[in-house]
Amino acid sequence: MENASKVNSLNEAFSYLNPHIEIPPPLPPPPDTTVPNVIVVSPQNKKYPRGDIRLTFYANEPVAQLRYSVDGKTNVSIAKTSIILPPLTHGTHNVVVYAEDLAGTLAHQR
């Protein structure tokens, strides 16, 4: 009985010295509300001879979706940041590039 008492005393002392500590899980990162910055490299605001016109752009962060639109028509989904535009008629055209980041924040650049 005396040994059992000593063991209980040791267990109590050990519990006191090493209490069970519960570490909470890490907090999730704050939501991404920053709009991606889209830079259009080409085409530039100038006249181009007939032929292939390359659309080249980049974003400052990873993106989930890329799209472009010519003259306000339907958006076209693309997988690359550099493509050849479909043939355009003679005249002035507006090209808008859309980039949606991984958090769903959408940016566009004309």
N, C-alpha and C positions, 0 to 999 in steps of 0.2 A: 504494500500500500504506500509505503514511503517512497519507493521508486516511481510509482505512478504519479504521485504528487509532484515530484521533481520534474518529471516529463511534462506535466501540465504547465508547471511554472516556466519551463524552457519554451514551450510552445507559445505561451502568452507573451513572453519577452520577445521571441522571434517575430510574432505578429505585430507587436508594437514597433519593432525596429524596421520591419519590412511590410508596411501595410499594402494591401492590394490597391494599386493605382490604375485607374481606368483612363486611357488616353482617348479623347474623342477623335472622330475622323476629321481629316483636314477640310477646311471650308472650300466650297467650289470657287473657281476664279470669278471675278465680276463679269457681267455680260459684256460682249463686244458691241459697242455702239458707235465705233469709229467707222466712218464711211471710207471705203477704199479709194485711193487716189489713182485715177486712170490717166495715163499719158499717151496721147496718140502721136506716134512718130511719123506715120504717113497714112493717108495722103496729106500733104500740106496744102495750105490755102493758095493754090496757084493753078495755072493751066497745065493740063497734061496732054501729050499727043495721044492719038487713038492707040489702043492696045491695052495690055494688061495694067491694071492699077492695083497696087498692093496696099492692103490695110494692115498696118503694124502698130501695135500698142502694147503697153504693159501696165500692170497694177503693182502697187507697193506692198501687197500682202497676198497670201494664197486665196484663190477664188474657187467657188463651187460652180458658178455658171458664167458663161460669156455669151453675149449676143450683140448684134449690130442691126441697124436699120438704115436704109437709104431713102432719103426724101420722105420720111414719116410713114413709110410703108411697114408692113408686118415685120416684127423682130425675127431675126434669123439666129438660131443657136449655132455656136461654133465651139470647137474643142481646142483650137490653137489661137495664139495671139498674133499670128501673121498668116494672112490668107490673100488670095487674089479675088478681088470683087468681081461679081458677074458683070458682063458688058453693060456699060452705061451709054445713054444717048448723049449726043452733043449738047453741051450747055452746063449750067451750074447745078451742083448737087450738094445735098447735106447728108453727111454720114455721122451717125451717133453710135457710140460704143457703150454697152452696158456691162458692168461687172458686179456680180453678187458674191460677197465674201462668205466664208464658212458659217458665219453667224446669221446670214440672211440679210445683211445690210447692202443696199443697192446703190451703186454710183453710176453716173453716166458722163460722157465727155463728147463734145461736138468737135 
